[in-house]
Amino acid sequence: MSIIQERTDRVLNLIQSVKEHCMCLNFVDDGGYFMVVYPDGDFQVHGTRIDYRDLGKAKALSMLLEKIEMHWKESFF
């Protein structure tokens, strides 16, 4: 498998992980940002977004997953 295919697969797998997270009501890629809208609930924020133009998609998606998980855990306190 080529490095390009490996990186593409990694990004696609990360996108799938974000979409499958319980906090993801809607996932948007607008060409410069990834945005996740949270479902209704007792959350301090209604969603989150991250700019991937400088980070790259894989790094941004990893950071987005961490952020979503953090917001989800904070909802229990």
C-alpha positions as CSV (number, residue, x, y, z in Angstrom):
1,M,0.0,0.0,0.0
2,S,1.3,3.4,-0.9
3,I,1.9,6.2,1.7
4,I,-0.9,8.2,0.0
5,Q,-3.4,5.4,0.3
6,E,-2.4,4.9,4.0
7,R,-2.9,8.6,4.7
8,T,-6.2,8.6,2.9
9,D,-7.4,5.5,4.8
10,R,-6.4,7.1,8.1
11,V,-8.4,10.3,7.4
12,L,-11.4,8.2,6.3
13,N,-11.2,6.1,9.4
14,L,-10.9,9.2,11.6
15,I,-13.9,10.8,9.9
16,Q,-15.9,7.6,10.5
17,S,-14.8,7.6,14.2
18,V,-16.1,11.2,14.6
19,K,-19.4,10.4,12.9
20,E,-19.9,7.4,15.1
21,H,-19.3,9.2,18.3
22,C,-22.4,9.7,20.5
23,M,-21.8,13.5,20.6
24,C,-21.9,13.8,16.8
25,L,-25.3,14.8,15.5
26,N,-23.9,16.4,12.4
27,F,-20.4,16.4,10.8
28,V,-19.5,19.1,8.3
29,D,-16.3,19.6,6.2
30,D,-16.6,23.0,4.7
31,G,-13.2,22.9,2.9
32,G,-11.2,24.5,5.7
33,Y,-12.8,23.4,8.9
34,F,-14.3,20.3,10.4
35,M,-17.4,21.0,12.5
36,V,-19.4,18.8,14.8
37,V,-22.9,19.8,16.0
38,Y,-23.8,18.1,19.3
39,P,-27.3,16.7,20.0
40,D,-29.6,18.4,22.4
41,G,-28.5,17.8,26.0
42,D,-26.8,19.2,29.0
43,F,-23.7,20.4,27.3
44,Q,-21.9,23.7,27.8
45,V,-21.4,24.1,24.1
46,H,-23.5,23.1,21.1
47,G,-20.7,21.9,19.0
48,T,-17.1,22.4,18.1
49,R,-14.9,23.1,15.0
50,I,-11.3,23.0,14.1
51,D,-9.3,24.5,11.3
52,Y,-7.4,21.9,9.3
53,R,-5.7,24.2,6.7
54,D,-2.4,24.4,8.6
55,L,-2.7,21.2,10.7
56,G,-3.6,18.7,8.0
57,K,-6.8,16.6,8.1
58,A,-5.5,13.7,10.1
59,K,-4.1,15.8,13.0
60,A,-7.2,18.0,13.0
61,L,-9.5,15.0,13.2
62,S,-7.5,13.5,16.1
63,M,-7.7,16.8,17.9
64,L,-11.4,17.0,17.2
65,L,-12.0,13.6,18.6
66,E,-10.2,14.6,21.8
67,K,-12.3,17.7,22.1
68,I,-15.6,15.9,21.5
69,E,-14.6,13.3,24.1
70,M,-13.6,16.1,26.6
71,H,-17.0,17.8,26.1
72,W,-18.8,14.5,26.6
73,K,-17.0,13.8,29.8
74,E,-17.5,17.3,31.1
75,S,-21.3,16.8,30.7
76,F,-21.2,14.4,33.6
77,F,-20.0,16.9,36.2
